[in-house]
Amino acid sequence: MRRIAGTFLLAFFLLAGCSQSSNVRQVRLTNVASAPAVPADSSPETMPIRVAAASIVSPQETIRSYGLFFNYLEREVGHQIDLVQRKTYEETYDLLRYGTLDMAMVCTYLYVRGHDEIGVDLLAAPQVNGRAQYRSLVIVRADSQIEDFGDLAGKRFAFTDPLSTSGRLYPLSVLRELGVEPGAFFASTTYTYSHDNSIKAVVQGVVDGAAVDSLVFDQWAVKNPELGLSLRVVDHSDWLPSPPMIVSKKVDPHLREAFREALLGMHEDPEGKRILAELGIEQFVLQRDEDYAPVRELARKAGVLP
């Protein structure tokens, strides 16, 4: 049996309707904080790669959506992967900063911060509908009287995460242009800690509006067409570079390149292409740090960067 990396080993569910050979190892979901100390005889070649999918979507959706994805990478690269989950982007960032995490799928601002502060590097980014880009969408119920961002004054609003580009930085930048603070503009604000939770909060009338990732919203609308019709976009950001997969500088360069090649080649492999389609992704593409300049500019407008 494989070594159990964490005390709280959880069952990892695969995508509905998908199957795999019984001799293929499954990516594990593990609690890094409770993991035992690294054995003295461990080497980079035998240590699992710990990967986090930051809370762009809820934990349940992450498990359901990314099980086969990480299992595919594990098989292609031939290196064990442990999946780690945390509730907030800040918690994911702390794991990267303190060296507990090797790779992560993160929001764009988390990459910018990680690159500038601790030297994380880009692996690849998803392309959807011919674009390796996305936008922040401000959504409301279709039956509301809200027609634009200004109509949200005095309303209940959901942010996704304090470090989310689309879920917080964009609406903050709009408020700064209006010369007001969130507490003086909205009747109340809340954090949902995932984009699908923000969408559901608007659908259910828990809040009047929310700012969400267009990639998540579009995929959610495809899976929930009737509910999708109950929502309306009243504002959006300019195009921003897609949320990337990033890697810690401590990961061996050869292993780093192996994962990059596996990501970039997924769409050329029938199984990889099928898994990407389940995630609503066409393919992974290379991005440069310069491509994320619009995110830095947005963070400055939002008052997060000087």
C-alpha atoms as a printed R data frame, in Angstrom:
    type eleno elety resid chain resno       x      y       z
1   ATOM     1    CA   MET     A     1   0.000  0.000   0.000
2   ATOM     2    CA   ARG     A     2   1.055  3.600  -0.607
3   ATOM     3    CA   ARG     A     3   2.327  5.657   2.298
4   ATOM     4    CA   ILE     A     4  -0.435  7.787   3.811
5   ATOM     5    CA   ALA     A     5   0.794 11.380   3.884
6   ATOM     6    CA   GLY     A     6  -1.841 12.819   6.210
7   ATOM     7    CA   THR     A     7  -3.838 11.666   9.199
8   ATOM     8    CA   PHE     A     8  -7.042 13.007   7.655
9   ATOM     9    CA   LEU     A     9  -7.021 11.051   4.403
10  ATOM    10    CA   LEU     A    10 -10.321 11.652   2.623
11  ATOM    11    CA   ALA     A    11 -12.042  9.654  -0.091
12  ATOM    12    CA   PHE     A    12 -11.520 11.261  -3.464
13  ATOM    13    CA   PHE     A    13 -14.507 11.115  -5.831
14  ATOM    14    CA   LEU     A    14 -14.056 11.095  -9.597
15  ATOM    15    CA   LEU     A    15 -16.219 12.801 -12.207
16  ATOM    16    CA   ALA     A    16 -19.667 11.302 -12.584
17  ATOM    17    CA   GLY     A    17 -19.912  8.842 -15.450
18  ATOM    18    CA   CYS     A    18 -16.117  8.451 -15.830
19  ATOM    19    CA   SER     A    19 -14.183  5.287 -15.110
20  ATOM    20    CA   GLN     A    20 -10.584  4.234 -14.931
21  ATOM    21    CA   SER     A    21  -8.556  1.053 -14.759
22  ATOM    22    CA   SER     A    22  -8.327 -0.531 -11.316
23  ATOM    23    CA   ASN     A    23  -4.535 -0.557 -11.497
24  ATOM    24    CA   VAL     A    24  -4.323  3.249 -11.716
25  ATOM    25    CA   ARG     A    25  -3.543  5.078  -8.492
26  ATOM    26    CA   GLN     A    26  -5.965  7.771  -7.401
27  ATOM    27    CA   VAL     A    27  -4.841 11.241  -6.426
28  ATOM    28    CA   ARG     A    28  -5.367 11.712  -2.716
29  ATOM    29    CA   LEU     A    29  -6.911 14.586  -0.825
30  ATOM    30    CA   THR     A    30  -4.808 15.194   2.252
31  ATOM    31    CA   ASN     A    31  -4.593 17.648   5.120
32  ATOM    32    CA   VAL     A    32  -1.062 19.051   4.907
33  ATOM    33    CA   ALA     A    33  -1.193 20.644   8.342
34  ATOM    34    CA   SER     A    34  -1.578 17.218   9.953
35  ATOM    35    CA   ALA     A    35   0.926 15.411   7.768
36  ATOM    36    CA   PRO     A    36   3.743 13.597   9.582
37  ATOM    37    CA   ALA     A    37   7.290 14.800   9.400
38  ATOM    38    CA   VAL     A    38   9.201 13.972   6.234
39  ATOM    39    CA   PRO     A    39  11.276 10.798   6.743
40  ATOM    40    CA   ALA     A    40  15.006 11.406   6.973
41  ATOM    41    CA   ASP     A    41  15.705  9.123   3.993
42  ATOM    42    CA   SER     A    42  13.191 10.882   1.720
43  ATOM    43    CA   SER     A    43  14.385 12.336  -1.559
44  ATOM    44    CA   PRO     A    44  12.777 14.672  -4.126
45  ATOM    45    CA   GLU     A    45  12.329 11.656  -6.397
46  ATOM    46    CA   THR     A    46  10.113  9.835  -3.877
47  ATOM    47    CA   MET     A    47   8.289 12.686  -2.164
48  ATOM    48    CA   PRO     A    48   4.757 13.337  -3.449
49  ATOM    49    CA   ILE     A    49   4.028 16.601  -5.222
50  ATOM    50    CA   ARG     A    50   1.502 18.521  -3.148
51  ATOM    51    CA   VAL     A    51  -0.923 20.463  -5.314
52  ATOM    52    CA   ALA     A    52  -3.661 22.855  -4.247
53  ATOM    53    CA   ALA     A    53  -6.693 23.924  -6.231
54  ATOM    54    CA   ALA     A    54  -7.390 27.291  -4.578
55  ATOM    55    CA   SER     A    55 -11.030 27.842  -3.710
56  ATOM    56    CA   ILE     A    56 -12.111 29.158  -7.101
57  ATOM    57    CA   VAL     A    57 -14.966 26.692  -6.750
58  ATOM    58    CA   SER     A    58 -16.296 25.010  -3.617
59  ATOM    59    CA   PRO     A    59 -14.488 21.978  -2.149
60  ATOM    60    CA   GLN     A    60 -17.220 19.628  -3.379
61  ATOM    61    CA   GLU     A    61 -16.926 20.955  -6.928
62  ATOM    62    CA   THR     A    62 -13.114 20.832  -6.780
63  ATOM    63    CA   ILE     A    63 -13.181 17.173  -5.795
64  ATOM    64    CA   ARG     A    64 -15.772 16.303  -8.411
65  ATOM    65    CA   SER     A    65 -14.182 18.309 -11.214
66  ATOM    66    CA   TYR     A    66 -10.454 17.870 -10.714
67  ATOM    67    CA   GLY     A    67 -10.135 14.228  -9.646
68  ATOM    68    CA   LEU     A    68  -9.445 12.866 -13.107
69  ATOM    69    CA   PHE     A    69  -7.398 15.919 -14.063
70  ATOM    70    CA   PHE     A    70  -4.799 15.439 -11.329
71  ATOM    71    CA   ASN     A    71  -4.919 11.666 -11.721
72  ATOM    72    CA   TYR     A    72  -4.068 12.129 -15.408
73  ATOM    73    CA   LEU     A    73  -1.077 14.344 -14.572
74  ATOM    74    CA   GLU     A    74   0.133 11.831 -12.001
75  ATOM    75    CA   ARG     A    75   0.113  9.054 -14.578
76  ATOM    76    CA   GLU     A    76   1.671 11.133 -17.354
77  ATOM    77    CA   VAL     A    77   4.532 12.435 -15.231
78  ATOM    78    CA   GLY     A    78   4.942  9.264 -13.187
79  ATOM    79    CA   HIS     A    79   5.107 11.135  -9.901
80  ATOM    80    CA   GLN     A    80   2.723 10.847  -6.980
81  ATOM    81    CA   ILE     A    81   0.370 13.795  -6.406
82  ATOM    82    CA   ASP     A    82  -1.448 14.711  -3.197
83  ATOM    83    CA   LEU     A    83  -4.267 17.237  -3.538
84  ATOM    84    CA   VAL     A    84  -4.559 19.826  -0.773
85  ATOM    85    CA   GLN     A    85  -7.538 22.059  -0.124
86  ATOM    86    CA   ARG     A    86  -7.895 25.205   1.940
87  ATOM    87    CA   LYS     A    87 -10.900 27.466   2.390
88  ATOM    88    CA   THR     A    88  -9.253 30.761   1.481
89  ATOM    89    CA   TYR     A    89  -6.709 31.994  -1.042
90  ATOM    90    CA   GLU     A    90  -4.621 33.340   1.850
91  ATOM    91    CA   GLU     A    91  -4.322 29.875   3.373
92  ATOM    92    CA   THR     A    92  -3.209 28.467   0.021
93  ATOM    93    CA   TYR     A    93  -0.678 31.271  -0.307
94  ATOM    94    CA   ASP     A    94   0.705 30.546   3.171
95  ATOM    95    CA   LEU     A    95   1.322 26.921   2.172
96  ATOM    96    CA   LEU     A    96   3.295 28.146  -0.836
97  ATOM    97    CA   ARG     A    97   5.185 30.727   1.193
98  ATOM    98    CA   TYR     A    98   6.266 28.266   3.890
99  ATOM    99    CA   GLY     A    99   7.258 25.564   1.408
100 ATOM   100    CA   THR     A   100   4.522 23.063   2.269
101 ATOM   101    CA   LEU     A   101   3.011 23.238  -1.199
102 ATOM   102    CA   ASP     A   102   4.658 22.485  -4.558
103 ATOM   103    CA   MET     A   103   2.083 23.524  -7.160
104 ATOM   104    CA   ALA     A   104  -1.290 25.220  -7.224
105 ATOM   105    CA   MET     A   105  -4.113 26.326  -9.471
106 ATOM   106    CA   VAL     A   106  -4.687 29.875  -8.317
107 ATOM   107    CA   CYS     A   107  -6.424 33.144  -9.087
108 ATOM   108    CA   THR     A   108  -4.443 35.681 -11.075
109 ATOM   109    CA   TYR     A   109  -3.706 38.057  -8.186
110 ATOM   110    CA   LEU     A   110  -2.423 35.175  -6.072
111 ATOM   111    CA   TYR     A   111   0.037 34.389  -8.865
112 ATOM   112    CA   VAL     A   112   1.144 38.038  -9.104
113 ATOM   113    CA   ARG     A   113   1.664 38.236  -5.356
114 ATOM   114    CA   GLY     A   114   3.442 34.870  -5.271
115 ATOM   115    CA   HIS     A   115   5.720 35.783  -8.167
116 ATOM   116    CA   ASP     A   116   6.694 39.149  -6.711
117 ATOM   117    CA   GLU     A   117   7.090 38.042  -3.078
118 ATOM   118    CA   ILE     A   118   8.290 34.430  -3.088
119 ATOM   119    CA   GLY     A   119   9.280 33.704  -6.687
120 ATOM   120    CA   VAL     A   120   6.649 31.201  -7.820
121 ATOM   121    CA   ASP     A   121   6.710 30.466 -11.548
122 ATOM   122    CA   LEU     A   122   4.062 29.928 -14.227
123 ATOM   123    CA   LEU     A   123   3.451 26.429 -15.569
124 ATOM   124    CA   ALA     A   124   0.534 27.021 -17.949
125 ATOM   125    CA   ALA     A   125  -2.913 28.595 -18.127
126 ATOM   126    CA   PRO     A   126  -6.246 27.348 -19.516
127 ATOM   127    CA   GLN     A   127  -7.612 28.491 -22.850
128 ATOM   128    CA   VAL     A   128 -11.383 28.649 -23.383
129 ATOM   129    CA   ASN     A   129 -13.147 29.705 -26.600
130 ATOM   130    CA   GLY     A   130  -9.809 30.564 -28.171
131 ATOM   131    CA   ARG     A   131  -8.785 32.870 -25.292
132 ATOM   132    CA   ALA     A   132  -6.392 32.372 -22.384
133 ATOM   133    CA   GLN     A   133  -8.330 35.185 -20.735
134 ATOM   134    CA   TYR     A   134 -11.321 35.775 -18.499
135 ATOM   135    CA   ARG     A   135 -13.301 38.639 -16.988
136 ATOM   136    CA   SER     A   136 -14.933 39.592 -13.729
137 ATOM   137    CA   LEU     A   137 -18.703 39.544 -14.145
138 ATOM   138    CA   VAL     A   138 -21.061 41.427 -11.836
139 ATOM   139    CA   ILE     A   139 -24.256 39.378 -11.777
140 ATOM   140    CA   VAL     A   140 -27.774 39.979 -10.443
141 ATOM   141    CA   ARG     A   141 -31.094 38.186 -10.681
142 ATOM   142    CA   ALA     A   142 -32.755 38.663 -14.056
143 ATOM   143    CA   ASP     A   143 -36.013 39.710 -12.368
144 ATOM   144    CA   SER     A   144 -34.356 42.512 -10.350
145 ATOM   145    CA   GLN     A   145 -34.524 46.226 -11.174
146 ATOM   146    CA   ILE     A   146 -30.718 46.504 -11.120
147 ATOM   147    CA   GLU     A   147 -29.414 47.639 -14.494
148 ATOM   148    CA   ASP     A   148 -25.805 48.668 -13.772
149 ATOM   149    CA   PHE     A   149 -23.210 48.734 -11.020
150 ATOM   150    CA   GLY     A   150 -24.531 52.024  -9.638
151 ATOM   151    CA   ASP     A   151 -27.918 50.418  -8.980
152 ATOM   152    CA   LEU     A   152 -26.236 48.120  -6.441
153 ATOM   153    CA   ALA     A   153 -25.988 51.045  -3.986
154 ATOM   154    CA   GLY     A   154 -27.786 50.070  -0.805
155 ATOM   155    CA   LYS     A   155 -27.958 46.407  -1.885
156 ATOM   156    CA   ARG     A   156 -26.478 43.193  -0.483
157 ATOM   157    CA   PHE     A   157 -23.312 42.116  -2.291
158 ATOM   158    CA   ALA     A   158 -21.108 38.997  -2.281
159 ATOM   159    CA   PHE     A   159 -17.352 39.051  -2.728
160 ATOM   160    CA   THR     A   160 -15.634 35.742  -3.373
161 ATOM   161    CA   ASP     A   161 -12.358 35.994  -1.452
162 ATOM   162    CA   PRO     A   162 -10.275 38.932  -0.157
163 ATOM   163    CA   LEU     A   163  -7.511 38.062  -2.671
164 ATOM   164    CA   SER     A   164  -9.759 37.222  -5.641
165 ATOM   165    CA   THR     A   165  -9.128 39.286  -8.764
166 ATOM   166    CA   SER     A   166 -12.554 38.836 -10.301
167 ATOM   167    CA   GLY     A   167 -14.411 38.274  -7.040
168 ATOM   168    CA   ARG     A   168 -13.125 41.328  -5.175
169 ATOM   169    CA   LEU     A   169 -10.420 43.420  -6.823
170 ATOM   170    CA   TYR     A   170 -12.548 44.383  -9.808
171 ATOM   171    CA   PRO     A   171 -15.584 45.620  -7.825
172 ATOM   172    CA   LEU     A   172 -13.183 47.398  -5.438
173 ATOM   173    CA   SER     A   173 -11.626 49.209  -8.388
174 ATOM   174    CA   VAL     A   174 -15.085 50.362  -9.532
175 ATOM   175    CA   LEU     A   175 -15.905 51.637  -6.044
176 ATOM   176    CA   ARG     A   176 -12.630 53.556  -5.866
177 ATOM   177    CA   GLU     A   177 -13.475 55.224  -9.179
178 ATOM   178    CA   LEU     A   178 -16.796 56.225  -7.613
179 ATOM   179    CA   GLY     A   179 -14.934 57.522  -4.553
180 ATOM   180    CA   VAL     A   180 -16.720 55.311  -2.029
181 ATOM   181    CA   GLU     A   181 -15.865 52.437   0.302
182 ATOM   182    CA   PRO     A   182 -17.765 49.125   0.215
183 ATOM   183    CA   GLY     A   183 -19.304 49.724   3.646
184 ATOM   184    CA   ALA     A   184 -20.667 53.102   2.557
185 ATOM   185    CA   PHE     A   185 -21.994 51.831  -0.788
186 ATOM   186    CA   PHE     A   186 -23.512 48.412  -0.122
187 ATOM   187    CA   ALA     A   187 -26.103 47.670   2.535
188 ATOM   188    CA   SER     A   188 -24.050 44.605   3.469
189 ATOM   189    CA   THR     A   189 -21.227 42.474   2.077
190 ATOM   190    CA   THR     A   190 -20.221 38.874   2.574
191 ATOM   191    CA   TYR     A   191 -17.488 36.479   1.448
192 ATOM   192    CA   THR     A   192 -18.566 33.160  -0.061
193 ATOM   193    CA   TYR     A   193 -15.026 31.778  -0.662
194 ATOM   194    CA   SER     A   194 -15.910 30.261  -4.045
195 ATOM   195    CA   HIS     A   195 -17.404 31.549  -7.276
196 ATOM   196    CA   ASP     A   196 -20.067 28.860  -7.515
197 ATOM   197    CA   ASN     A   197 -21.209 29.742  -3.987
198 ATOM   198    CA   SER     A   198 -21.477 33.400  -5.036
199 ATOM   199    CA   ILE     A   199 -23.576 32.420  -8.053
200 ATOM   200    CA   LYS     A   200 -25.878 30.327  -5.868
201 ATOM   201    CA   ALA     A   201 -26.209 33.175  -3.364
202 ATOM   202    CA   VAL     A   202 -27.573 35.434  -6.121
203 ATOM   203    CA   VAL     A   203 -29.858 32.722  -7.531
204 ATOM   204    CA   GLN     A   204 -31.310 32.051  -4.076
205 ATOM   205    CA   GLY     A   205 -31.739 35.750  -3.274
206 ATOM   206    CA   VAL     A   206 -29.331 35.653  -0.326
207 ATOM   207    CA   VAL     A   207 -27.571 38.651  -1.918
208 ATOM   208    CA   ASP     A   208 -28.621 41.075  -4.644
209 ATOM   209    CA   GLY     A   209 -25.384 40.932  -6.604
210 ATOM   210    CA   ALA     A   210 -21.957 39.294  -6.777
211 ATOM   211    CA   ALA     A   211 -18.692 39.503  -8.703
212 ATOM   212    CA   VAL     A   212 -17.605 36.181 -10.202
213 ATOM   213    CA   ASP     A   213 -15.076 34.601 -12.557
214 ATOM   214    CA   SER     A   214 -16.478 34.425 -16.119
215 ATOM   215    CA   LEU     A   215 -14.887 31.000 -16.701
216 ATOM   216    CA   VAL     A   216 -16.694 29.552 -13.678
217 ATOM   217    CA   PHE     A   217 -19.922 31.375 -14.512
218 ATOM   218    CA   ASP     A   218 -19.999 30.197 -18.139
219 ATOM   219    CA   GLN     A   219 -19.297 26.604 -17.139
220 ATOM   220    CA   TRP     A   220 -21.932 26.770 -14.396
221 ATOM   221    CA   ALA     A   221 -24.509 28.172 -16.851
222 ATOM   222    CA   VAL     A   222 -23.848 25.283 -19.257
223 ATOM   223    CA   LYS     A   223 -24.466 22.761 -16.482
224 ATOM   224    CA   ASN     A   224 -27.475 24.682 -15.103
225 ATOM   225    CA   PRO     A   225 -29.160 26.225 -18.170
226 ATOM   226    CA   GLU     A   226 -32.509 26.980 -16.537
227 ATOM   227    CA   LEU     A   227 -30.927 28.632 -13.522
228 ATOM   228    CA   GLY     A   228 -28.547 30.462 -15.828
229 ATOM   229    CA   LEU     A   229 -31.532 32.201 -17.394
230 ATOM   230    CA   SER     A   230 -32.466 33.563 -13.966
231 ATOM   231    CA   LEU     A   231 -29.281 35.677 -13.859
232 ATOM   232    CA   ARG     A   232 -28.071 38.741 -15.722
233 ATOM   233    CA   VAL     A   233 -24.648 40.397 -16.133
234 ATOM   234    CA   VAL     A   234 -24.787 44.132 -15.392
235 ATOM   235    CA   ASP     A   235 -21.081 44.971 -15.435
236 ATOM   236    CA   HIS     A   236 -17.764 43.359 -16.308
237 ATOM   237    CA   SER     A   237 -14.034 44.000 -16.259
238 ATOM   238    CA   ASP     A   238 -11.701 44.184 -19.231
239 ATOM   239    CA   TRP     A   239 -10.133 40.911 -20.348
240 ATOM   240    CA   LEU     A   240  -7.553 39.529 -17.908
241 ATOM   241    CA   PRO     A   241  -5.056 36.650 -18.329
242 ATOM   242    CA   SER     A   242  -6.453 33.281 -17.236
243 ATOM   243    CA   PRO     A   243  -5.927 31.942 -13.707
244 ATOM   244    CA   PRO     A   244  -2.744 29.841 -14.052
245 ATOM   245    CA   MET     A   245  -1.212 26.739 -12.592
246 ATOM   246    CA   ILE     A   246   1.923 27.793 -10.737
247 ATOM   247    CA   VAL     A   247   4.918 25.984  -9.282
248 ATOM   248    CA   SER     A   248   7.193 26.631  -6.309
249 ATOM   249    CA   LYS     A   249  10.813 27.481  -7.008
250 ATOM   250    CA   LYS     A   250  11.861 24.538  -4.821
251 ATOM   251    CA   VAL     A   251  10.474 21.952  -7.263
252 ATOM   252    CA   ASP     A   252  13.177 20.237  -9.307
253 ATOM   253    CA   PRO     A   253  13.469 21.929 -12.754
254 ATOM   254    CA   HIS     A   254  13.204 18.611 -14.610
255 ATOM   255    CA   LEU     A   255  10.033 17.673 -12.734
256 ATOM   256    CA   ARG     A   256   8.656 21.166 -13.266
257 ATOM   257    CA   GLU     A   257   9.213 20.833 -17.020
258 ATOM   258    CA   ALA     A   258   7.614 17.377 -17.063
259 ATOM   259    CA   PHE     A   259   4.417 18.763 -15.549
260 ATOM   260    CA   ARG     A   260   4.457 21.716 -17.967
261 ATOM   261    CA   GLU     A   261   4.791 19.374 -20.962
262 ATOM   262    CA   ALA     A   262   1.974 17.160 -19.651
263 ATOM   263    CA   LEU     A   263  -0.329 20.169 -19.334
264 ATOM   264    CA   LEU     A   264   0.539 21.577 -22.747
265 ATOM   265    CA   GLY     A   265   0.022 18.201 -24.420
266 ATOM   266    CA   MET     A   266  -3.275 17.200 -22.775
267 ATOM   267    CA   HIS     A   267  -5.465 18.376 -25.670
268 ATOM   268    CA   GLU     A   268  -3.504 16.205 -28.123
269 ATOM   269    CA   ASP     A   269  -4.266 13.022 -26.168
270 ATOM   270    CA   PRO     A   270  -7.830 11.607 -26.498
271 ATOM   271    CA   GLU     A   271  -8.148 10.927 -22.767
272 ATOM   272    CA   GLY     A   272  -6.598 14.264 -21.826
273 ATOM   273    CA   LYS     A   273  -8.881 16.088 -24.261
274 ATOM   274    CA   ARG     A   274 -11.919 14.372 -22.743
275 ATOM   275    CA   ILE     A   275 -10.883 15.392 -19.229
276 ATOM   276    CA   LEU     A   276 -10.301 18.985 -20.324
277 ATOM   277    CA   ALA     A   277 -13.744 19.036 -21.952
278 ATOM   278    CA   GLU     A   278 -15.300 18.045 -18.609
279 ATOM   279    CA   LEU     A   279 -13.634 21.115 -17.123
280 ATOM   280    CA   GLY     A   280 -14.725 23.370 -19.990
281 ATOM   281    CA   ILE     A   281 -11.105 23.887 -21.101
282 ATOM   282    CA   GLU     A   282  -9.830 23.632 -24.684
283 ATOM   283    CA   GLN     A   283  -6.155 23.350 -23.847
284 ATOM   284    CA   PHE     A   284  -3.392 24.705 -21.638
285 ATOM   285    CA   VAL     A   285  -1.051 27.329 -23.097
286 ATOM   286    CA   LEU     A   286   2.147 29.054 -22.064
287 ATOM   287    CA   GLN     A   287   1.876 32.464 -20.406
288 ATOM   288    CA   ARG     A   288   4.574 34.983 -19.484
289 ATOM   289    CA   ASP     A   289   4.767 37.102 -16.388
290 ATOM   290    CA   GLU     A   290   4.335 40.199 -18.578
291 ATOM   291    CA   ASP     A   291   0.910 38.895 -19.598
292 ATOM   292    CA   TYR     A   292  -0.248 39.527 -16.015
293 ATOM   293    CA   ALA     A   293   0.468 43.257 -16.130
294 ATOM   294    CA   PRO     A   294  -3.298 44.003 -16.370
295 ATOM   295    CA   VAL     A   295  -3.789 42.211 -13.059
296 ATOM   296    CA   ARG     A   296  -1.135 44.333 -11.380
297 ATOM   297    CA   GLU     A   297  -2.783 47.462 -12.809
298 ATOM   298    CA   LEU     A   298  -6.193 46.356 -11.559
299 ATOM   299    CA   ALA     A   299  -4.729 45.664  -8.107
300 ATOM   300    CA   ARG     A   300  -3.346 49.216  -8.052
301 ATOM   301    CA   LYS     A   301  -6.726 50.636  -9.003
302 ATOM   302    CA   ALA     A   302  -8.295 48.593  -6.215
303 ATOM   303    CA   GLY     A   303  -5.758 49.942  -3.723
304 ATOM   304    CA   VAL     A   304  -4.202 46.550  -3.025
305 ATOM   305    CA   LEU     A   305  -0.836 47.334  -4.672
306 ATOM   306    CA   PRO     A   306   0.968 50.679  -4.343
